Amino acid sequence: MHPRNIYRDGTDFVQLSIVYPPLSKYLIEPHKTIDFGDQNAQRCLTEALLHRDFKLKIQLPLDRLCPPVPNRLNYILWLQDINLASRYIEEHGPYTIVQGIDIGTGASAIYPLLACTLKKSWKFVVSEIDPISLESAQQNISINELDDRIHIVQCNATSPVLLPLVLDEDKRFDFTMCNPPFYSSFEDVSQSAEAKQYGPNAVCTGAAIEMITVGGESAFVGKMVKESLGIQERCRWYTSMLGKLSSVAEVVDIFTTYSIDNYIITEFVQGQTRRWAVGWSFSDIRLPDSISRLQKPNPVISKYVPAHNTILQPVVSISREVLYETLSTILSSIGKIYIRFPNDFNERSTSEMKGIDLEPSDGFLVFAQEDTWSRSARRRQKRLLDDSGARSGLDSLSPPTLTTMYSEEVISSRSTMTCSIHIRDSTFRNVDVAMRDAAGKHGKPSLSVSKQDLNVEFTWRKGRDRRLFESFCSHVSRNSM
């Protein structure tokens, strides 16, 4: 479950029933829980949680899916992380408008309702194909007075999946989200692992249009991928939930078919229920491993997990102050880079960062125009200097003094690689980050750093050439040891 999910420690149903009395009649002894096989009890639980924790009211048709709040909240929190990390190198305030799309919002419209309640600067365009669900969704949007921030559009069987992006070709969006029908047929539903474990009532609580699509969920997401090829960067991140582990591999294969290498995978856990989510982008924005990778992937899909965007370099027995000065000196010696210091990029507003771990103060954000640090680049630069007797023709983005005549917007646009560098305690987080050698090879065994005093954490933030990022990390790491 997401670290900021308020349901991480479970739900006290007795306390919840005090706040929301209609739940009382569904409590069962002796454990003071509810019967999750009872559709009415599940529906009442969803209403109770939304009422108590988000001040939201919803009305659900009896023959439509009842969404579990903790699982839906996981998806929204992940999107918050994606959005914040994507804007890491941008100048923005706490009320920068975020535009999202919910594909197939369902009768509850729970995703946009949760998202807009948590973030006042978020807005949505949502689509729905089912007339009954569309009417219910509109009612839920209206009774919560969110009509000015959530706009709903009706689609049909022949509409593009990414209809909101097709209707307005001038509008840009920060993300799409989707919880597609999991199954390809009723037979697929009956054979599902959940159906065998819990019985059909726990699975078939919704209409066929909500649960079944031709080819199943991976085929549905495949349509999204194909449509996104023509839309590209008008949407920064395309994402979708997946209900089957096997679908993750199938969707990644689709990415490979279309040469999409900037993709992300995560997992949502609620009790014994696991869901997955994938995302892809045509931009050069890169996300840290904590957002983009499964930390402990199932062996079945381990080879489909995207490459690391976060690299840890252990540094033995050194104080933070000395390590910071060492890094500063190394970076100052590299030509054609601009450095934004902690005081410049760590000033996030309290409201925007509420509940999100702030970056440590001892860090740097590095914008590189080109490779000037590798041995071959330094030899090339020396030959040019020897030939010209001066630095003419080397239009450096930033001199060694780390000052610049360009605005940061220009710097960012001219940079071919941007990465953040932070000093972390060796036990700061429990992640599986493969160390890379100077050649930037993938898949080497993870290095245990539990006995190290500090780690230098490099995170790729922007760029299309992974080798450039890895080469930069190797250069700084070698010189900081």
C-alpha positions as a printed NumPy array, in Angstrom:
array([[  0.   ,   0.   ,   0.   ],
       [  1.233,   3.503,  -0.775],
       [  3.212,   5.089,   2.104],
       [  0.744,   8.002,   2.304],
       [ -2.351,   5.822,   2.151],
       [ -4.35 ,   6.556,   5.311],
       [ -5.596,   2.945,   5.357],
       [ -2.137,   1.368,   5.673],
       [ -2.853,   0.281,   9.251],
       [ -6.31 ,  -1.065,   8.497],
       [ -9.755,   0.227,   9.39 ],
       [-11.422,   0.186,  12.791],
       [-14.938,  -0.739,  11.72 ],
       [-16.425,  -0.077,  15.143],
       [-15.089,   3.479,  15.204],
       [-16.15 ,   3.962,  11.597],
       [-19.692,   2.833,  12.425],
       [-19.88 ,   5.466,  15.16 ],
       [-19.123,   8.172,  12.625],
       [-21.321,   6.543,   9.995],
       [-24.149,   4.701,  11.857],
       [-25.637,   2.93 ,   8.784],
       [-22.564,   0.68 ,   8.836],
       [-23.458,  -0.69 ,  12.289],
       [-25.919,  -3.27 ,  11.042],
       [-23.253,  -4.886,   8.868],
       [-20.723,  -5.472,  11.66 ],
       [-20.208,  -9.146,  12.441],
       [-18.822, -10.823,  15.545],
       [-16.393, -11.638,  16.962],
       [-13.867,  -9.635,  14.954],
       [-15.991,  -6.535,  14.43 ],
       [-15.523,  -6.576,  10.675],
       [-17.941,  -6.866,   7.761],
       [-18.799,  -9.673,   5.371],
       [-16.943,  -8.672,   2.195],
       [-19.069, -11.142,   0.29 ],
       [-22.126,  -9.005,   1.096],
       [-22.552,  -6.41 ,  -1.65 ],
       [-24.662,  -4.164,   0.573],
       [-22.009,  -4.24 ,   3.284],
       [-19.276,  -3.371,   0.778],
       [-21.361,  -0.53 ,  -0.604],
       [-22.014,   0.852,   2.866],
       [-18.304,   0.607,   3.723],
       [-17.357,   2.63 ,   0.647],
       [-19.933,   5.258,   1.522],
       [-18.699,   5.379,   5.124],
       [-15.028,   5.833,   4.227],
       [-15.745,   8.525,   1.662],
       [-18.001,  10.318,   4.14 ],
       [-15.6  ,  10.217,   7.086],
       [-12.252,  10.707,   5.377],
       [-13.054,  12.884,   2.364],
       [-16.449,  14.475,   3.109],
       [-17.744,  12.968,  -0.118],
       [-21.213,  11.633,  -0.865],
       [-21.875,   9.046,  -3.549],
       [-24.869,   7.208,  -4.911],
       [-24.28 ,   3.897,  -6.663],
       [-26.67 ,   1.869,  -8.849],
       [-27.131,  -1.581,  -7.359],
       [-25.996,  -3.284, -10.568],
       [-22.729,  -1.373, -10.971],
       [-19.291,  -1.91 ,  -9.423],
       [-18.671,  -0.669,  -5.909],
       [-15.093,   0.665,  -5.731],
       [-12.853,  -0.18 ,  -2.728],
       [-11.599,   3.169,  -1.437],
       [ -8.088,   2.141,  -0.233],
       [ -7.192,   0.645,  -3.612],
       [ -8.513,   3.646,  -5.54 ],
       [ -6.622,   5.983,  -3.239],
       [ -3.382,   4.114,  -4.013],
       [ -3.717,   5.026,  -7.697],
       [ -4.366,   8.708,  -6.95 ],
       [ -1.375,   8.959,  -4.611],
       [  0.856,   7.389,  -7.26 ],
       [ -0.363,   9.973,  -9.765],
       [  0.452,  12.714,  -7.273],
       [  3.993,  11.357,  -7.062],
       [  4.274,  11.173, -10.85 ],
       [  3.06 ,  14.734, -11.27 ],
       [  5.36 ,  16.186,  -8.62 ],
       [  8.407,  14.291,  -9.892],
       [  7.631,  15.299, -13.475],
       [  7.652,  18.948, -12.465],
       [ 10.753,  18.597, -10.336],
       [ 12.905,  20.778, -12.557],
       [ 10.172,  23.289, -13.328],
       [  9.29 ,  26.483, -11.534],
       [  5.769,  26.113, -10.198],
       [  3.668,  27.068,  -7.225],
       [  1.253,  25.166,  -5.01 ],
       [ -1.731,  26.01 ,  -7.197],
       [ -0.314,  25.113, -10.589],
       [ -3.255,  23.587, -12.441],
       [ -2.99 ,  19.859, -13.089],
       [ -5.162,  18.479, -15.883],
       [ -6.059,  14.786, -15.8  ],
       [ -8.189,  12.395, -17.841],
       [-10.099,   9.452, -16.366],
       [-10.997,   6.943, -19.078],
       [-14.196,   5.12 , -18.142],
       [-14.871,   6.92 , -14.884],
       [-17.608,   4.481, -13.848],
       [-20.81 ,   5.054, -11.909],
       [-19.001,   6.346,  -8.839],
       [-16.539,   8.739, -10.556],
       [-14.401,   7.928,  -7.533],
       [-11.022,   8.745,  -9.072],
       [-11.712,  12.376,  -9.984],
       [-13.715,  12.878,  -6.78 ],
       [-10.811,  11.694,  -4.625],
       [ -8.186,  13.527,  -6.664],
       [-10.022,  16.862,  -6.682],
       [-10.769,  16.594,  -2.968],
       [ -7.106,  15.976,  -2.133],
       [ -5.719,  18.62 ,  -4.507],
       [ -7.648,  21.832,  -5.116],
       [ -5.562,  22.599,  -8.203],
       [ -6.508,  19.387, -10.038],
       [ -9.095,  19.272, -12.818],
       [-10.452,  16.385, -14.879],
       [-12.092,  15.487, -18.129],
       [-13.654,  12.046, -17.725],
       [-15.26 ,   9.731, -20.262],
       [-17.893,   7.047, -19.916],
       [-19.523,   4.705, -22.433],
       [-22.326,   3.265, -20.265],
       [-25.398,   5.564, -20.073],
       [-26.356,   4.322, -16.592],
       [-22.859,   4.855, -15.215],
       [-22.599,   8.229, -16.954],
       [-25.816,   9.474, -15.328],
       [-24.712,   8.216, -11.918],
       [-21.245,   9.736, -12.303],
       [-22.71 ,  13.112, -13.205],
       [-24.94 ,  12.986, -10.148],
       [-22.002,  12.194,  -7.883],
       [-19.971,  15.032,  -9.38 ],
       [-22.849,  17.458,  -8.905],
       [-23.825,  16.516,  -5.339],
       [-20.211,  17.109,  -4.331],
       [-20.221,  20.485,  -6.113],
       [-17.337,  19.653,  -8.42 ],
       [-18.981,  20.423, -11.779],
       [-16.555,  23.285, -12.361],
       [-13.537,  20.969, -12.053],
       [-14.774,  17.649, -13.452],
       [-16.196,  17.621, -16.979],
       [-17.743,  14.403, -18.261],
       [-17.996,  13.366, -21.925],
       [-19.988,  10.462, -23.334],
       [-18.35 ,   8.042, -25.737],
       [-19.581,   5.02 , -27.668],
       [-18.224,   1.719, -28.947],
       [-16.565,   3.383, -31.951],
       [-15.057,   6.318, -30.04 ],
       [-11.299,   6.537, -29.54 ],
       [-10.226,   5.352, -26.102],
       [ -8.418,   8.682, -25.634],
       [-11.492,  10.653, -26.706],
       [-10.867,  13.752, -24.533],
       [ -7.489,  14.235, -26.247],
       [ -9.109,  13.868, -29.664],
       [-11.95 ,  16.312, -28.965],
       [ -9.598,  19.18 , -28.144],
       [ -6.351,  18.951, -30.075],
       [ -5.02 ,  22.2  , -28.595],
       [ -5.322,  21.14 , -24.972],
       [ -2.486,  19.524, -23.036],
       [ -2.903,  17.117, -20.131],
       [ -0.619,  15.963, -17.354],
       [ -1.849,  12.375, -17.262],
       [ -4.475,   9.859, -18.204],
       [ -5.73 ,   7.188, -15.845],
       [ -7.856,   4.14 , -16.506],
       [ -9.23 ,   1.073, -14.759],
       [-10.149,  -1.031, -17.796],
       [-12.359,  -4.11 , -17.843],
       [-10.145,  -6.983, -16.687],
       [-11.708,  -9.846, -18.595],
       [-12.187, -10.914, -22.203],
       [-15.344, -13.009, -21.634],
       [-17.701, -14.397, -18.994],
       [-15.707, -17.624, -19.166],
       [-12.599, -15.617, -18.327],
       [-14.417, -14.188, -15.296],
       [-15.482, -17.604, -14.025],
       [-11.971, -18.993, -14.416],
       [-10.255, -16.106, -12.669],
       [ -8.352, -16.782,  -9.477],
       [-10.603, -14.438,  -7.547],
       [-13.717, -16.237,  -8.685],
       [-12.303, -19.564,  -7.513],
       [-11.258, -18.183,  -4.143],
       [-14.179, -15.979,  -3.221],
       [-17.053, -17.155,  -5.365],
       [-18.787, -15.318,  -8.202],
       [-20.614, -12.782,  -6.023],
       [-17.338, -11.186,  -4.956],
       [-16.309, -10.668,  -8.572],
       [-19.495, -10.16 , -10.562],
       [-20.827,  -7.181,  -8.638],
       [-20.905,  -5.   , -11.738],
       [-22.331,  -5.006, -15.224],
       [-20.684,  -6.846, -18.11 ],
       [-19.7  ,  -3.532, -19.706],
       [-17.584,  -2.766, -16.635],
       [-15.815,  -6.125, -16.495],
       [-15.499,  -7.467, -20.033],
       [-13.796,  -6.113, -23.138],
       [-12.703,  -7.826, -26.335],
       [ -9.198,  -9.192, -25.836],
       [ -9.155,  -8.33 , -22.132],
       [ -7.383,  -5.506, -20.354],
       [ -4.046,  -5.815, -22.146],
       [ -5.769,  -5.419, -25.516],
       [ -7.628,  -2.374, -24.178],
       [ -4.391,  -0.763, -22.994],
       [ -2.849,  -1.726, -26.323],
       [ -5.445,   0.481, -28.026],
       [ -4.457,   3.314, -25.704],
       [ -0.807,   2.84 , -26.644],
       [ -1.55 ,   2.868, -30.386],
       [ -3.691,   6.006, -30.085],
       [ -1.076,   7.72 , -27.944],
       [  1.482,   7.335, -30.756],
       [ -0.391,  10.01 , -32.684],
       [ -0.881,  12.279, -29.67 ],
       [  2.617,  12.046, -28.199],
       [  3.523,  14.803, -25.734],
       [  0.136,  16.529, -25.55 ],
       [ -0.248,  14.243, -22.571],
       [  2.786,  13.909, -20.349],
       [  2.004,  10.482, -18.841],
       [ -0.44 ,   7.831, -20.025],
       [ -1.303,   5.347, -17.273],
       [ -3.622,   2.43 , -16.637],
       [ -4.349,  -0.04 , -13.878],
       [ -4.102,  -3.762, -14.586],
       [ -5.852,  -6.561, -12.711],
       [ -3.739,  -9.49 , -13.924],
       [ -0.021, -10.018, -13.399],
       [  0.242, -11.579, -16.847],
       [ -1.079,  -8.37 , -18.39 ],
       [  1.992,  -6.458, -17.21 ],
       [  4.258,  -8.52 , -19.448],
       [  1.819,  -8.288, -22.343],
       [  1.659,  -4.494, -22.122],
       [  5.449,  -4.134, -21.828],
       [  5.754,  -6.247, -24.974],
       [  3.51 ,  -3.677, -26.665],
       [  5.835,  -0.91 , -25.476],
       [  8.754,  -2.802, -26.989],
       [  6.917,  -3.225, -30.289],
       [  6.533,   0.546, -30.578],
       [ 10.02 ,   1.341, -29.198],
       [  8.655,   3.049, -26.077],
       [ 11.473,   2.906, -23.529],
       [ 10.214,   5.538, -21.084],
       [  7.714,   3.459, -19.146],
       [  6.926,   2.789, -15.485],
       [  5.381,  -0.028, -13.432],
       [  4.004,  -0.091,  -9.904],
       [  1.917,  -2.353,  -7.681],
       [ -1.103,  -1.559,  -5.512],
       [ -1.79 ,  -3.809,  -2.534],
       [ -4.947,  -3.901,  -0.45 ],
       [ -5.08 ,  -6.849,   1.92 ],
       [ -4.661,  -9.951,  -0.239],
       [ -5.668,  -8.132,  -3.4  ],
       [ -2.93 ,  -7.001,  -5.754],
       [ -3.268,  -4.712,  -8.721],
       [ -0.636,  -3.265, -11.007],
       [ -0.333,  -0.055, -12.97 ],
       [  1.728,   0.894, -15.984],
       [  2.554,   4.243, -17.477],
       [  4.43 ,   5.526, -20.505],
       [  5.592,   8.867, -21.827],
       [  6.957,  10.328, -25.045],
       [  8.631,  13.161, -23.154],
       [ 12.211,  13.137, -21.901],
       [ 11.085,  13.391, -18.257],
       [ 12.403,  10.506, -16.161],
       [ 10.999,   9.365, -12.831],
       [ 12.899,   8.026,  -9.799],
       [ 12.888,   4.305,  -9.081],
       [ 10.59 ,   4.79 ,  -6.086],
       [  7.84 ,   5.753,  -8.542],
       [  8.815,   3.985, -11.753],
       [  9.856,   0.489, -10.62 ],
       [  8.545,  -2.408,  -8.595],
       [ 10.981,  -2.706,  -5.708],
       [ 10.498,  -6.452,  -5.279],
       [  9.034,  -7.667,  -8.563],
       [  7.436, -11.048,  -8.973],
       [  9.941, -13.341, -10.77 ],
       [  7.36 , -13.784, -13.517],
       [  7.722, -10.16 , -14.606],
       [ 11.166,  -9.236, -13.265],
       [ 12.632,  -9.015, -16.772],
       [  9.913,  -6.564, -17.767],
       [ 10.712,  -4.027, -15.044],
       [ 12.155,  -0.823, -16.555],
       [ 15.805,   0.111, -16.195],
       [ 16.967,   2.019, -13.128],
       [ 16.706,   5.79 , -13.085],
       [ 18.209,   5.905,  -9.593],
       [ 21.791,   4.895,  -8.826],
       [ 23.302,   4.633,  -5.342],
       [ 27.03 ,   5.027,  -4.778],
       [ 28.219,   3.998,  -1.281],
       [ 30.864,   6.227,   0.298],
       [ 32.683,   4.831,   3.319],
       [ 33.296,   6.678,   6.569],
       [ 32.933,  10.284,   5.568],
       [ 31.033,  13.204,   7.07 ],
       [ 28.201,  14.832,   5.192],
       [ 30.022,  18.152,   5.149],
       [ 33.18 ,  16.709,   3.621],
       [ 31.22 ,  14.678,   1.076],
       [ 29.158,  17.713,   0.108],
       [ 32.295,  19.813,  -0.434],
       [ 33.882,  16.981,  -2.411],
       [ 30.87 ,  16.726,  -4.708],
       [ 30.739,  20.498,  -5.102],
       [ 34.402,  20.576,  -6.125],
       [ 33.958,  17.741,  -8.624],
       [ 30.921,  19.368, -10.223],
       [ 32.653,  22.74 , -10.379],
       [ 35.411,  21.199, -12.481],
       [ 33.032,  19.973, -15.193],
       [ 32.43 ,  22.248, -18.157],
       [ 29.126,  22.969, -19.871],
       [ 26.954,  22.181, -16.873],
       [ 24.717,  24.386, -14.767],
       [ 24.003,  23.554, -11.147],
       [ 20.966,  24.537,  -9.179],
       [ 21.744,  24.406,  -5.483],
       [ 19.45 ,  23.086,  -2.695],
       [ 18.1  ,  26.466,  -1.632],
       [ 16.914,  27.032,  -5.198],
       [ 15.124,  23.759,  -5.928],
       [ 14.045,  22.617,  -2.454],
       [ 11.705,  25.511,  -1.745],
       [  8.386,  23.78 ,  -2.23 ],
       [  5.295,  25.19 ,  -0.593],
       [  4.024,  23.469,   2.522],
       [  0.617,  22.844,   0.995],
       [  2.039,  21.211,  -2.126],
       [  4.432,  18.957,  -0.244],
       [  2.113,  17.956,   2.579],
       [  2.696,  14.316,   3.373],
       [  5.49 ,  13.97 ,   0.807],
       [  9.111,  13.447,   1.848],
       [ 11.149,  16.572,   1.245],
       [ 14.499,  16.268,  -0.472],
       [ 17.495,  16.566,   1.863],
       [ 19.261,  19.91 ,   1.894],
       [ 22.648,  18.542,   0.822],
       [ 21.997,  18.056,  -2.877],
       [ 22.408,  19.436,  -6.394],
       [ 20.384,  19.561,  -9.582],
       [ 22.689,  19.306, -12.592],
       [ 21.866,  20.394, -16.158],
       [ 24.358,  19.145, -18.741],
       [ 24.551,  20.429, -22.297],
       [ 26.741,  17.58 , -23.523],
       [ 29.341,  15.067, -22.395],
       [ 32.396,  17.001, -21.227],
       [ 33.494,  14.631, -18.431],
       [ 34.351,  11.314, -20.07 ],
       [ 37.954,  10.587, -21.042],
       [ 37.131,  10.726, -24.729],
       [ 35.322,  14.057, -24.285],
       [ 38.236,  15.524, -22.33 ],
       [ 40.723,  14.359, -24.979],
       [ 38.557,  15.857, -27.701],
       [ 38.315,  19.132, -25.823],
       [ 42.078,  19.216, -25.299],
       [ 42.697,  18.711, -29.01 ],
       [ 40.361,  21.597, -29.83 ],
       [ 42.094,  23.834, -27.337],
       [ 45.494,  22.855, -28.662],
       [ 44.385,  23.555, -32.233],
       [ 42.755,  26.911, -31.513],
       [ 44.868,  28.075, -28.611],
       [ 41.679,  29.277, -26.967],
       [ 38.169,  28.139, -26.069],
       [ 36.612,  29.602, -29.209],
       [ 33.801,  27.528, -30.597],
       [ 33.021,  25.982, -27.218],
       [ 29.779,  27.718, -26.403],
       [ 29.688,  26.543, -22.804],
       [ 26.405,  26.552, -21.024],
       [ 28.071,  27.428, -17.761],
       [ 31.644,  28.293, -16.775],
       [ 33.353,  26.579, -13.812],
       [ 32.14 ,  29.372, -11.513],
       [ 28.646,  27.856, -11.919],
       [ 27.13 ,  31.158, -12.995],
       [ 25.158,  31.604, -16.189],
       [ 23.818,  34.318, -18.421],
       [ 20.84 ,  32.205, -19.483],
       [ 17.468,  31.878, -17.803],
       [ 16.77 ,  28.515, -16.224],
       [ 14.052,  27.868, -18.782],
       [ 16.624,  28.206, -21.567],
       [ 19.099,  26.091, -19.617],
       [ 16.572,  23.295, -19.223],
       [ 15.588,  23.381, -22.899],
       [ 19.235,  23.22 , -24.035],
       [ 20.213,  20.479, -21.63 ],
       [ 20.54 ,  16.955, -22.939],
       [ 20.739,  15.421, -19.448],
       [ 19.444,  16.537, -16.064],
       [ 19.96 ,  14.655, -12.841],
       [ 19.645,  15.311,  -9.127],
       [ 22.324,  14.343,  -6.636],
       [ 21.582,  13.841,  -2.942],
       [ 23.457,  12.54 ,   0.04 ],
       [ 21.521,   9.803,   1.823],
       [ 22.043,   7.736,   4.917],
       [ 22.851,   4.191,   3.893],
       [ 19.636,   2.987,   5.549],
       [ 17.475,   5.853,   4.25 ],
       [ 15.272,   3.595,   2.182],
       [ 15.008,  -0.089,   1.435],
       [ 15.295,  -0.253,  -2.319],
       [ 16.925,  -2.63 ,  -4.741],
       [ 19.19 ,  -0.439,  -6.821],
       [ 21.742,  -2.127,  -9.064],
       [ 25.157,  -0.513,  -9.078],
       [ 26.579,   0.08 , -12.524],
       [ 30.126,   0.056, -13.729],
       [ 31.688,   2.762, -15.858],
       [ 30.334,   1.172, -19.02 ],
       [ 26.791,   1.462, -17.716],
       [ 25.89 ,  -2.227, -17.883],
       [ 22.499,  -3.326, -16.553],
       [ 21.526,  -6.229, -14.394],
       [ 24.602,  -6.558, -12.209],
       [ 23.959,  -7.97 ,  -8.726],
       [ 22.684,  -5.439,  -6.22 ],
       [ 25.346,  -4.249,  -3.809],
       [ 24.581,  -4.416,  -0.098],
       [ 25.22 ,  -1.004,   1.407],
       [ 24.002,  -1.625,   4.956],
       [ 27.516,  -1.157,   6.361],
       [ 28.208,   2.049,   4.467],
       [ 27.973,   5.387,   6.216],
       [ 26.522,   7.378,   3.331],
       [ 25.2  ,   7.007,  -0.19 ],
       [ 25.391,   9.441,  -3.057],
       [ 22.056,   9.087,  -4.82 ],
       [ 21.906,  10.02 ,  -8.514],
       [ 18.432,  10.321, -10.049],
       [ 17.926,  10.797, -13.775],
       [ 15.373,  13.592, -14.185],
       [ 15.45 ,  14.463, -17.873],
       [ 17.043,  13.182, -21.064],
       [ 16.875,  10.505, -23.751],
       [ 20.392,   9.063, -23.632],
       [ 20.72 ,   6.7  , -20.682],
       [ 24.403,   6.165, -21.364],
       [ 25.046,   9.872, -20.848],
       [ 23.413,   9.751, -17.409],
       [ 25.295,   6.615, -16.397],
       [ 28.596,   8.017, -17.663],
       [ 28.093,  11.18 , -15.608],
       [ 27.298,   9.151, -12.474],
       [ 30.375,   7.002, -12.975],
       [ 32.624,  10.05 , -13.386],
       [ 31.36 ,  11.762, -10.229],
       [ 31.393,   8.494,  -8.257],
       [ 34.979,   7.626,  -9.184],
       [ 36.206,  11.023,  -8.103],
       [ 34.228,  11.085,  -4.846],
       [ 35.479,   7.773,  -3.49 ]])
